[in-house]
Amino acid sequence: MLKNLVINNIALIDHLELEFRDGLTVLSGETGSGKSIIIDSLAFVLGDRADKTLIKYGEDAAEVTALFEVDETSPVIAKLEEYGYGNDTEILLDRKMSVSGKNEIRIQGKTATLAILKEVCSELVDIFGQGQHLALLNEKKQLEVLDSFCRCRSLSDKLQTELKPRLSAINRELKEFGGDEAERERLSDILKYQIDEISAAEISEREEQELALAHKRMVNAEKISVALGQALDSLNGEGGAVALLSQSASLLRGISELDGVADELSDRLNSARIDVDDVASQLREALDATEISPAEVDRIEERLEKYRQIKRKYGGSVAEALKFLAESQRKYDNLVNSSERIAELNSQKQAVLTEMYKLSQQKSALRRQTALKLSQDIMRELNDLGMRGTKFEVRFNEQPTFEQYCQYPSADGFDKAEFLMSANIGEPLKPLAKVISGGEMSRFMLAVKNITALAEKIPTMIFDEIDAGISGNMAQMVANKLANVSANRDNGYQCIVITHLPQIAAMADVNMYIRKFESNGKTFTAVDVLTDREQRAAEVARLMGSIGEHAMVSAEELLAWSESYKEKRN
C-alpha cells in the first residue's frame, strides 16, 4: 500500500508531505482546490506522462517521491529482483522533471528507466480517473478488461513473443520471393535488369576518383598550360636558369687554378644545372599532356555521366551502388532457385498458423468461460450498488474458420467482445454505450474495478470522483461498497477517493481536506488531516450543502450511521 507521498513544486503545491494508511482515505475540498493535483502527482511518480506544465510557476523543476509497502509474496518483489533493485518489501520511488525536459527516475535510490518504472508500478496501484468512463465504452477496452480478469497470460505470451515473430520472419522471406509465380517472374526481370545495368557500367571508386581529377584538369587546362609554359621558359628559355647555371660554371672553371674552391663550386653548379634541366624536361612532358583530344574529352564526360546515372538510381554513391548490386544478385539467385525454399517456407508458415489458431481457440474458450463468471460477479456487485435486476453479458463474435483466421492472423486471438447490459427488468440486453447512464456508469466502473483488483491483487485503488452522476441512496450504496472494499485486509486493500459526496466522506477511515490559500501574492494548495470528530462533522456538513446547527446534527447522524455500519461489517 501507499505509505508516504512527498510532492515538490507541482502546480499550486510548493511542498507537501502526506502519510497514508490502509482502509478508506477520502480527499475532499472545494472545486479547484487541488484535489486532482495530488492524484496527478502520484500518477507522475508511477510513470505517467511528464507534463512540464505541472511544474510550479517560477520553479525550474518538480519532484515527487512515493513510499510503498508490499507483502513478501507480492509479484512486485520478483520484478525488483529481476532488475537489480533488491527484494525489500518497502519500495521507494522518486521522479523528477525540469523545464529543460530532463527526466530523472529512481527506484530504491538507483537510476531506472520509464519502462521499468511502469512495469514495477503496474502491480502497485490502479488509478481510476474520470476519463476511464468513456474508455470502457470502447469495445477494444472491454476486451482488455476481460483479459485482465482472465488467466491467459501464458497463451498470450506464446502468441505474442514466439509465434507472431516467427510468422513475421517467414512472411518477410516469402516477400523477397515476390508472392506467386507471375510476381516472382516480374521481380526476377526487374532484378536482372538492375544487375545488368550496374555490371555493364563497370564502376569502381578508384576510376571515379581518377575521372574526377581528369575532369578537373580538363576544365582548368588553359590555366595549367600557361603556368607550365611560363615555368618552362624561366628554366630553359633564352637567359633562363639552365643557361645561367652553365655560364656560371664555365666562369668558375676558368679560375680553378687560381682559387681552390672555384673548381668545387663549378661542379656543384653543373649538378644543379642537371637537376634543373631534368625539371624542365618534366615540365615539357606535362605541358604536352595538357593537350587533350576532343575524343578524350567526350570519353571522360560520358563516363562521368554514367557514374551520375548509376549513383542517382542505386544509392547516391559508388559504394552504395555496389552494395545494391550484391544484394540484388543475392535476391536474384534466391528467385532462380526459389521453388524448393518457397515450398519449405509455406510449410513452416502453415505449421505456425495452425499453432496460432489452436492457441487462439484455447484463449477464446478461456475468455468465454471467464466472461460467464465475470458477468455473474458484475451483476452481484451491481446488486450491492442498488442496481437490482440488472443483467450483464459479454457477447463474442462468431469464431472464424481456420481459412478466415489465416487471412488476418492476430497474436491477440480472434475474439471481439462487447459488453451488453439491461438496467431495467423486462428490457432487452443492449450495448453498454447505448443504455448506461452517468450514475450507472460510475457504479459499473466501481464494480469492474473491485473485481479486476481482486483478480490482479493490486493493493491500492484510487478513485478520482467515482461519485459522478450519483446522489441520495445510490451515493450511500457506493460509500458502503468502498468501505467494504477497503476493509478487505486479507488482500491488503487501500482505497483513496476524491469525492464531493457527504456519504463517502462520512464513511472514511481518514479524512483529508484540500484547501487553497494565498501568501505574499501567491496561491498555494495545502492539506489538512481532519483528526477530530468536530472537524469531520463540519466537512460532512459542508458537503451536504447545509449550514447551522441542523447541518451539524445531520452530519453527526451520518457519521454515527457510518461508524455503526463499519462495526457491523467487521
C-alpha positions as CSV (number, residue, x, y, z in Angstrom):
1,M,0.0,0.0,0.0
2,L,1.0,3.6,-0.3
3,K,2.6,4.9,2.9
4,N,4.0,8.2,2.1
5,L,3.8,10.8,-0.7
6,V,6.1,13.9,-1.0
7,I,5.3,16.5,-3.6
8,N,7.6,19.4,-4.5
9,N,6.7,22.2,-7.0
10,I,3.7,20.6,-8.7
11,A,1.1,23.2,-9.8
12,L,-0.1,25.1,-6.6
13,I,1.9,22.8,-4.3
14,D,5.3,24.0,-3.2
15,H,6.0,21.3,-0.7
16,L,3.6,18.7,0.7
17,E,4.1,15.5,2.7
18,L,1.2,13.1,3.1
19,E,1.1,10.0,5.3
20,F,-1.4,7.2,4.2
21,R,-2.7,4.1,6.0
22,D,-4.8,1.2,5.0
23,G,-8.6,1.4,4.7
24,L,-10.5,4.2,3.1
25,T,-8.9,7.6,2.8
26,V,-11.2,10.4,1.4
27,L,-9.9,13.6,-0.1
28,S,-12.5,16.4,-0.3
29,G,-12.4,20.2,-0.7
30,E,-13.8,23.0,-2.9
31,T,-13.7,22.7,-6.6
32,G,-10.3,23.8,-7.9
33,S,-8.6,23.5,-4.6
34,G,-6.1,20.9,-6.0
35,K,-7.5,17.5,-5.1
36,S,-6.8,16.1,-8.6
37,I,-3.3,17.6,-8.5
38,I,-2.4,15.1,-5.7
39,I,-3.6,12.2,-7.9
40,D,-1.8,13.6,-10.9
41,S,1.4,13.8,-8.8
42,L,1.1,10.2,-7.8
43,A,0.4,9.2,-11.4
44,F,3.6,11.0,-12.4
45,V,5.8,9.2,-10.0
46,L,4.2,5.9,-11.1
47,G,5.2,6.5,-14.7
48,D,2.5,8.7,-16.3
49,R,3.4,11.3,-18.9
50,A,5.8,14.0,-17.7
51,D,3.8,17.2,-18.3
52,K,6.1,20.2,-17.8
53,T,3.0,22.4,-17.4
54,L,2.6,20.9,-14.0
55,I,5.8,22.5,-12.8
56,K,5.0,25.3,-10.3
57,Y,5.3,28.7,-11.9
58,G,8.7,30.2,-11.4
59,E,10.4,26.9,-10.5
60,D,13.0,25.0,-12.6
61,A,12.0,21.5,-11.6
62,A,9.3,19.4,-9.9
63,E,9.8,16.2,-7.9
64,V,7.6,13.5,-6.4
65,T,8.6,10.7,-4.0
66,A,6.4,7.8,-3.0
67,L,7.0,5.0,-0.5
68,F,5.0,1.8,-0.7
69,E,4.9,-1.3,1.4
70,V,4.0,-4.7,-0.1
71,D,3.7,-8.2,1.1
72,E,6.6,-10.6,0.7
73,T,4.5,-12.6,-1.8
74,S,3.8,-9.6,-4.0
75,P,4.8,-10.1,-7.7
76,V,6.5,-6.6,-7.4
77,I,9.3,-8.2,-5.3
78,A,10.2,-10.6,-8.2
79,K,10.3,-7.7,-10.7
80,L,12.5,-5.6,-8.4
81,E,14.9,-8.5,-8.1
82,E,14.9,-9.1,-11.8
83,Y,16.0,-5.6,-12.5
84,G,18.6,-5.5,-9.6
85,Y,16.7,-3.4,-7.1
86,G,16.8,-5.9,-4.2
87,N,13.9,-7.6,-2.5
88,D,12.9,-5.1,0.2
89,T,9.1,-5.0,1.0
90,E,9.4,-1.2,1.2
91,I,9.6,0.3,-2.2
92,L,10.9,3.9,-2.7
93,L,10.1,5.7,-6.0
94,D,11.4,9.1,-7.0
95,R,10.8,11.0,-10.2
96,K,11.9,14.5,-11.2
97,M,11.3,16.6,-14.2
98,S,12.7,20.0,-15.2
99,V,11.6,22.8,-17.5
100,S,14.5,21.9,-19.8
101,G,12.9,18.5,-20.4
102,K,15.3,16.4,-18.3
103,N,13.6,13.5,-16.6
104,E,15.2,11.6,-13.7
105,I,13.8,8.3,-12.3
106,R,15.0,6.3,-9.3
107,I,13.8,3.1,-7.7
108,Q,15.3,2.3,-4.3
109,G,17.7,5.2,-4.8
110,K,19.1,3.7,-8.1
111,T,18.6,5.0,-11.6
112,A,15.7,3.4,-13.6
113,T,14.1,3.8,-17.0
114,L,10.5,4.8,-17.6
115,A,9.7,1.3,-18.9
116,I,10.9,-0.4,-15.8
117,L,9.1,2.1,-13.6
118,K,5.8,1.4,-15.4
119,E,6.3,-2.3,-15.2
120,V,7.0,-2.3,-11.5
121,C,4.1,0.1,-10.7
122,S,1.6,-1.8,-12.7
123,E,1.1,-4.2,-9.8
124,L,1.2,-1.5,-7.1
125,V,-1.7,1.0,-7.9
126,D,-4.8,1.2,-10.0
127,I,-5.9,4.8,-10.7
128,F,-9.4,5.2,-11.9
129,G,-9.9,8.7,-13.4
130,Q,-13.0,10.3,-14.9
131,G,-11.8,9.6,-18.4
132,Q,-12.0,5.9,-18.0
133,H,-15.8,6.1,-18.1
134,L,-15.6,6.8,-21.8
135,A,-12.8,4.3,-22.4
136,L,-14.8,1.4,-21.1
137,L,-17.5,2.1,-23.7
138,N,-14.9,1.2,-26.4
139,E,-15.1,-2.5,-27.5
140,K,-11.3,-2.9,-27.6
141,K,-11.1,-1.6,-24.0
142,Q,-13.9,-4.1,-23.0
143,L,-11.8,-7.0,-24.3
144,E,-8.8,-5.6,-22.3
145,V,-10.9,-5.6,-19.1
146,L,-12.0,-9.1,-19.7
147,D,-8.3,-10.2,-20.3
148,S,-7.3,-8.5,-17.0
149,F,-9.7,-10.9,-15.3
150,C,-8.8,-13.9,-17.5
151,R,-5.8,-16.1,-16.7
152,C,-4.5,-16.4,-20.2
153,R,-1.1,-14.8,-19.8
154,S,0.9,-17.9,-20.9
155,L,-1.2,-18.2,-24.1
156,S,-0.8,-14.5,-24.9
157,D,2.9,-14.6,-24.3
158,K,3.4,-17.6,-26.6
159,L,1.3,-16.0,-29.3
160,Q,2.9,-12.5,-29.0
161,T,6.6,-13.3,-28.3
162,E,7.2,-16.6,-30.0
163,L,4.7,-17.4,-32.8
164,K,4.0,-13.9,-34.2
165,P,7.7,-13.0,-34.7
166,R,8.2,-16.4,-36.4
167,L,5.3,-15.7,-38.7
168,S,6.6,-12.2,-39.5
169,A,10.1,-13.6,-40.3
170,I,8.6,-16.2,-42.7
171,N,6.5,-13.6,-44.4
172,R,9.4,-11.3,-44.8
173,E,11.4,-14.0,-46.5
174,L,8.5,-15.0,-48.7
175,K,8.0,-11.4,-49.7
176,E,11.5,-11.4,-51.1
177,F,10.4,-14.2,-53.5
178,G,7.6,-12.0,-54.8
179,G,4.5,-13.9,-54.0
180,D,3.0,-16.1,-56.8
181,E,4.8,-17.3,-59.9
182,A,3.9,-14.4,-62.0
183,E,5.0,-11.9,-59.3
184,R,8.3,-13.8,-58.9
185,E,8.9,-13.7,-62.6
186,R,8.2,-9.9,-62.7
187,L,10.6,-9.4,-59.8
188,S,13.2,-11.6,-61.4
189,D,13.1,-9.5,-64.6
190,I,13.5,-6.2,-62.6
191,L,16.5,-7.6,-60.6
192,K,18.1,-8.9,-63.8
193,Y,17.8,-5.5,-65.5
194,Q,19.3,-3.8,-62.4
195,I,22.1,-6.3,-62.2
196,D,23.0,-6.0,-65.9
197,E,22.9,-2.2,-65.8
198,I,25.2,-1.9,-62.8
199,S,27.5,-4.6,-64.0
200,A,27.8,-3.2,-67.6
201,A,28.8,0.1,-66.2
202,E,31.9,-1.5,-64.7
203,I,32.1,1.2,-62.0
204,S,34.8,1.5,-59.2
205,E,35.6,4.1,-56.6
206,R,39.2,4.3,-57.9
207,E,38.1,5.1,-61.5
208,E,35.6,7.6,-60.3
209,Q,38.3,9.5,-58.4
210,E,40.6,9.4,-61.5
211,L,37.9,10.7,-63.7
212,A,37.1,13.5,-61.3
213,L,40.7,14.5,-61.3
214,A,41.0,14.3,-65.1
215,H,37.8,16.4,-65.5
216,K,39.2,19.0,-63.1
217,R,42.4,19.2,-65.1
218,M,40.4,19.4,-68.3
219,V,38.3,22.3,-67.1
220,N,41.4,24.1,-66.0
221,A,43.6,23.1,-69.0
222,E,44.3,26.7,-70.1
223,K,45.4,27.8,-66.6
224,I,47.6,24.8,-66.2
225,S,49.1,25.2,-69.7
226,V,50.0,28.9,-69.1
227,A,51.6,28.1,-65.7
228,L,53.6,25.2,-67.1
229,G,54.8,27.2,-70.2
230,Q,55.9,30.1,-68.1
231,A,57.8,27.9,-65.7
232,L,59.5,26.0,-68.6
233,D,60.5,29.3,-70.3
234,S,62.0,30.5,-67.0
235,L,64.2,27.4,-66.8
236,N,65.0,26.6,-70.4
237,G,64.3,29.7,-72.4
238,E,66.8,32.3,-73.6
239,G,68.5,33.7,-70.5
240,G,66.8,31.0,-68.4
241,A,68.1,29.3,-65.4
242,V,69.8,26.4,-67.3
243,A,71.8,28.8,-69.4
244,L,72.8,31.0,-66.5
245,L,73.9,28.0,-64.4
246,S,76.1,26.8,-67.4
247,Q,77.6,30.2,-67.8
248,S,78.4,30.5,-64.0
249,A,80.0,27.0,-64.0
250,S,82.2,27.9,-67.0
251,L,83.4,31.1,-65.4
252,L,84.4,29.3,-62.3
253,R,86.3,26.6,-64.2
254,G,88.4,29.5,-65.8
255,I,89.8,30.4,-62.4
256,S,90.0,27.0,-60.9
257,E,93.9,27.1,-61.0
258,L,93.9,30.4,-59.2
259,D,91.3,29.6,-56.5
260,G,90.9,26.1,-54.9
261,V,87.1,26.5,-54.1
262,A,86.2,27.6,-57.7
263,D,86.5,24.0,-59.1
264,E,84.3,22.6,-56.3
265,L,81.7,25.3,-56.8
266,S,81.7,24.8,-60.6
267,D,80.9,21.1,-60.0
268,R,78.0,21.9,-57.7
269,L,76.6,24.3,-60.3
270,N,76.9,21.7,-63.0
271,S,75.0,19.3,-60.7
272,A,72.3,21.9,-60.1
273,R,72.0,22.6,-63.9
274,I,71.4,18.8,-64.5
275,D,68.6,18.8,-61.9
276,V,67.0,22.0,-63.3
277,D,67.3,20.6,-66.8
278,D,65.5,17.4,-65.6
279,V,62.7,19.5,-64.1
280,A,62.5,21.4,-67.4
281,S,62.1,18.1,-69.2
282,Q,59.3,17.0,-66.9
283,L,57.6,20.4,-67.4
284,R,57.8,19.9,-71.1
285,E,56.1,16.5,-70.8
286,A,53.4,17.9,-68.5
287,L,52.8,20.7,-71.0
288,D,52.4,18.2,-73.8
289,A,50.0,16.2,-71.7
290,T,47.6,19.2,-71.3
291,E,46.7,18.9,-74.9
292,I,43.6,16.6,-74.6
293,S,41.9,15.4,-77.7
294,P,38.2,16.1,-78.3
295,A,37.7,12.3,-78.2
296,E,39.2,12.0,-74.8
297,V,37.1,14.9,-73.5
298,D,34.0,13.1,-74.8
299,R,35.0,9.9,-73.2
300,I,35.5,11.5,-69.7
301,E,32.2,13.3,-69.9
302,E,30.4,10.1,-70.9
303,R,31.9,8.1,-68.1
304,L,31.2,10.7,-65.5
305,E,27.5,10.9,-66.7
306,K,27.3,7.1,-66.4
307,Y,28.5,7.3,-62.8
308,R,25.9,10.0,-62.1
309,Q,23.1,7.9,-63.5
310,I,24.1,4.8,-61.6
311,K,24.5,6.7,-58.3
312,R,21.2,8.5,-58.8
313,K,19.3,5.3,-59.3
314,Y,21.1,3.0,-56.9
315,G,22.1,4.7,-53.6
316,G,23.9,8.0,-54.2
317,S,27.4,6.7,-54.1
318,V,29.6,4.1,-55.9
319,A,29.8,2.1,-52.6
320,E,26.0,2.0,-52.2
321,A,25.5,1.1,-55.8
322,L,27.9,-1.8,-55.5
323,K,26.2,-2.9,-52.3
324,F,22.8,-2.7,-54.1
325,L,24.3,-4.9,-56.9
326,A,25.4,-7.5,-54.4
327,E,22.0,-7.6,-52.6
328,S,20.2,-7.7,-55.9
329,Q,22.4,-10.6,-57.0
330,R,21.6,-12.4,-53.8
331,K,17.8,-11.9,-54.3
332,Y,18.0,-12.9,-57.9
333,D,19.9,-16.1,-57.1
334,N,17.2,-16.9,-54.5
335,L,14.5,-16.4,-57.0
336,V,16.2,-18.5,-59.6
337,N,16.4,-21.4,-57.1
338,S,13.2,-20.4,-55.2
339,S,10.8,-23.3,-55.7
340,E,12.2,-25.6,-53.0
341,R,12.7,-22.8,-50.5
342,I,9.3,-21.4,-51.1
343,A,7.7,-24.8,-50.5
344,E,9.7,-25.1,-47.3
345,L,8.6,-21.6,-46.1
346,N,5.0,-22.2,-46.9
347,S,5.1,-25.5,-44.9
348,Q,6.6,-23.6,-42.0
349,K,4.0,-20.8,-42.3
350,Q,1.2,-23.4,-42.3
351,A,2.5,-25.0,-39.2
352,V,2.9,-21.7,-37.3
353,L,-0.6,-20.5,-38.4
354,T,-2.1,-23.9,-37.3
355,E,-0.5,-23.5,-33.8
356,M,-1.6,-19.9,-33.6
357,Y,-5.2,-20.8,-34.4
358,K,-5.1,-23.6,-31.9
359,L,-3.9,-21.3,-29.1
360,S,-6.4,-18.7,-30.2
361,Q,-9.1,-21.3,-29.8
362,Q,-7.9,-22.1,-26.3
363,K,-7.7,-18.4,-25.5
364,S,-11.2,-17.9,-26.8
365,A,-12.6,-20.8,-24.8
366,L,-10.9,-19.4,-21.6
367,R,-12.3,-15.9,-22.4
368,R,-15.8,-17.2,-22.8
369,Q,-15.6,-19.2,-19.6
370,T,-14.2,-16.2,-17.8
371,A,-16.9,-14.0,-19.3
372,L,-19.6,-16.1,-17.7
373,K,-18.1,-15.7,-14.2
374,L,-17.3,-12.0,-14.8
375,S,-21.0,-11.4,-15.7
376,Q,-22.2,-13.1,-12.6
377,D,-19.6,-11.2,-10.4
378,I,-20.6,-7.8,-12.0
379,M,-24.3,-8.5,-11.5
380,R,-23.6,-9.3,-7.9
381,E,-21.6,-6.2,-7.4
382,L,-24.2,-4.0,-9.1
383,N,-26.9,-5.6,-6.9
384,D,-24.9,-4.4,-3.9
385,L,-24.7,-0.9,-5.5
386,G,-28.5,-0.7,-5.8
387,M,-28.9,-1.8,-9.4
388,R,-31.1,-4.8,-8.7
389,G,-32.4,-6.7,-11.6
390,T,-29.5,-5.6,-13.8
391,K,-28.5,-8.1,-16.4
392,F,-25.0,-8.1,-17.8
393,E,-23.5,-10.3,-20.5
394,V,-20.4,-10.4,-22.7
395,R,-21.2,-11.1,-26.3
396,F,-18.5,-12.6,-28.6
397,N,-18.2,-12.6,-32.4
398,E,-18.6,-15.9,-34.3
399,Q,-15.4,-18.0,-34.3
400,P,-13.7,-17.7,-37.7
401,T,-12.7,-20.8,-39.6
402,F,-9.0,-21.6,-40.0
403,E,-9.0,-20.2,-43.5
404,Q,-10.6,-17.0,-42.3
405,Y,-8.2,-16.6,-39.5
406,C,-5.2,-17.1,-41.8
407,Q,-6.2,-14.0,-43.8
408,Y,-5.7,-11.8,-40.8
409,P,-3.8,-13.7,-38.1
410,S,-3.5,-11.9,-34.8
411,A,-1.3,-12.5,-31.8
412,D,-4.3,-11.3,-29.7
413,G,-6.5,-14.2,-30.9
414,F,-9.6,-13.8,-33.0
415,D,-12.1,-12.6,-30.4
416,K,-14.1,-9.4,-30.4
417,A,-16.0,-8.9,-27.2
418,E,-18.9,-6.5,-26.5
419,F,-20.4,-5.7,-23.1
420,L,-24.2,-5.8,-23.1
421,M,-26.4,-4.6,-20.3
422,S,-30.0,-4.2,-19.3
423,A,-30.5,-2.0,-16.2
424,N,-34.3,-2.5,-16.0
425,I,-36.3,-5.7,-15.7
426,G,-38.1,-6.6,-18.9
427,E,-35.7,-4.6,-21.1
428,P,-33.5,-6.4,-23.6
429,L,-29.7,-6.5,-23.4
430,K,-28.1,-3.7,-25.5
431,P,-24.6,-2.5,-26.0
432,L,-23.3,-0.7,-22.8
433,A,-22.7,2.6,-24.6
434,K,-26.3,2.8,-25.7
435,V,-28.1,2.1,-22.4
436,I,-26.0,3.1,-19.4
437,S,-26.5,6.5,-17.6
438,G,-23.8,8.6,-16.0
439,G,-24.7,7.4,-12.5
440,E,-25.0,3.8,-13.6
441,M,-21.6,4.1,-15.3
442,S,-19.9,5.2,-12.0
443,R,-21.3,2.2,-10.2
444,F,-20.5,-0.1,-13.1
445,M,-16.9,1.1,-13.1
446,L,-16.6,0.6,-9.3
447,A,-17.9,-2.9,-9.7
448,V,-15.4,-3.7,-12.5
449,K,-12.5,-2.2,-10.6
450,N,-13.4,-4.1,-7.5
451,I,-13.5,-7.4,-9.4
452,T,-10.3,-6.8,-11.5
453,A,-8.4,-5.6,-8.5
454,L,-9.3,-8.8,-6.7
455,A,-8.1,-10.8,-9.7
456,E,-4.9,-8.8,-10.1
457,K,-4.3,-8.4,-6.4
458,I,-3.5,-4.7,-6.7
459,P,-3.2,-3.4,-3.1
460,T,-4.0,0.3,-3.8
461,M,-7.0,1.6,-5.7
462,I,-7.5,5.3,-6.3
463,F,-10.8,6.8,-7.5
464,D,-10.9,10.3,-8.8
465,E,-14.5,11.4,-8.4
466,I,-16.1,7.9,-8.7
467,D,-19.3,9.7,-7.5
468,A,-20.1,11.4,-10.8
469,G,-23.8,11.4,-11.6
470,I,-25.0,9.8,-8.3
471,S,-26.7,11.0,-5.2
472,G,-29.1,10.1,-2.4
473,N,-29.5,6.4,-1.7
474,M,-27.2,5.4,-4.6
475,A,-24.5,7.6,-3.0
476,Q,-24.8,5.7,0.2
477,M,-24.6,2.3,-1.5
478,V,-21.3,3.5,-3.3
479,A,-20.0,4.6,0.1
480,N,-20.9,1.2,1.6
481,K,-19.1,-0.6,-1.2
482,L,-16.0,1.5,-0.9
483,A,-15.9,0.8,2.8
484,N,-16.3,-3.0,2.2
485,V,-13.6,-3.0,-0.4
486,S,-11.1,-1.0,1.6
487,A,-11.8,-3.2,4.7
488,N,-10.6,-6.3,2.9
489,R,-7.4,-6.5,5.0
490,D,-6.6,-10.1,3.7
491,N,-5.9,-8.6,0.3
492,G,-4.1,-5.6,1.8
493,Y,-6.5,-3.2,0.1
494,Q,-6.3,0.5,0.4
495,C,-8.7,2.9,-1.2
496,I,-8.0,6.6,-1.8
497,V,-11.0,8.5,-3.0
498,I,-11.7,12.1,-4.2
499,T,-15.3,12.9,-3.6
500,H,-18.0,15.6,-3.3
501,L,-20.4,13.3,-1.5
502,P,-21.0,13.5,2.2
503,Q,-21.9,9.8,2.4
504,I,-18.5,8.8,1.2
505,A,-16.7,11.4,3.3
506,A,-18.6,10.1,6.4
507,M,-17.5,6.5,5.6
508,A,-13.8,7.4,5.6
509,D,-11.2,6.0,7.9
510,V,-9.1,9.1,7.2
511,N,-10.4,12.4,6.0
512,M,-8.1,14.9,4.2
513,Y,-9.4,18.4,3.4
514,I,-7.7,20.1,0.5
515,R,-7.7,23.9,0.5
516,K,-6.2,26.8,-1.3
517,F,-4.7,29.8,0.5
518,E,-2.8,33.0,-0.5
519,S,0.5,34.2,0.8
520,N,2.7,37.0,-0.4
521,G,0.6,37.4,-3.6
522,K,0.8,33.7,-4.5
523,T,-1.7,30.9,-4.3
524,F,-0.9,27.6,-2.7
525,T,-2.6,24.2,-2.0
526,A,-2.5,22.7,1.5
527,V,-3.9,19.5,3.0
528,D,-5.4,19.3,6.5
529,V,-5.9,15.9,8.0
530,L,-9.1,16.0,10.0
531,T,-8.2,14.3,13.2
532,D,-11.1,15.1,15.5
533,R,-14.9,14.4,15.2
534,E,-15.9,18.1,15.1
535,Q,-13.6,18.7,12.0
536,R,-15.0,15.7,10.2
537,A,-18.6,16.6,11.0
538,A,-18.0,20.2,9.7
539,E,-16.7,18.8,6.4
540,V,-19.6,16.4,6.0
541,A,-22.0,19.3,6.7
542,R,-20.2,21.4,4.1
543,L,-20.6,18.6,1.5
544,M,-24.3,18.4,2.4
545,G,-24.6,22.0,1.4
546,S,-26.2,22.9,4.7
547,I,-25.3,25.5,7.4
548,G,-26.1,26.0,11.0
549,E,-26.8,23.7,13.9
550,H,-29.2,21.4,11.9
551,A,-26.4,20.8,9.4
552,M,-24.0,19.6,12.1
553,V,-26.7,17.4,13.6
554,S,-27.3,15.8,10.3
555,A,-23.6,15.4,9.8
556,E,-23.2,13.8,13.2
557,E,-26.0,11.4,12.4
558,L,-24.4,10.4,9.1
559,L,-21.0,9.8,10.8
560,A,-22.6,7.7,13.5
561,W,-24.5,5.7,11.0
562,S,-21.3,5.1,9.0
563,E,-19.4,4.0,12.1
564,S,-22.2,1.6,13.0
565,Y,-22.1,0.2,9.5
566,K,-18.4,-0.5,9.7
567,E,-18.7,-2.0,13.1
568,K,-21.4,-4.5,11.9
569,R,-19.3,-5.2,8.8
570,N,-16.3,-6.1,11.0
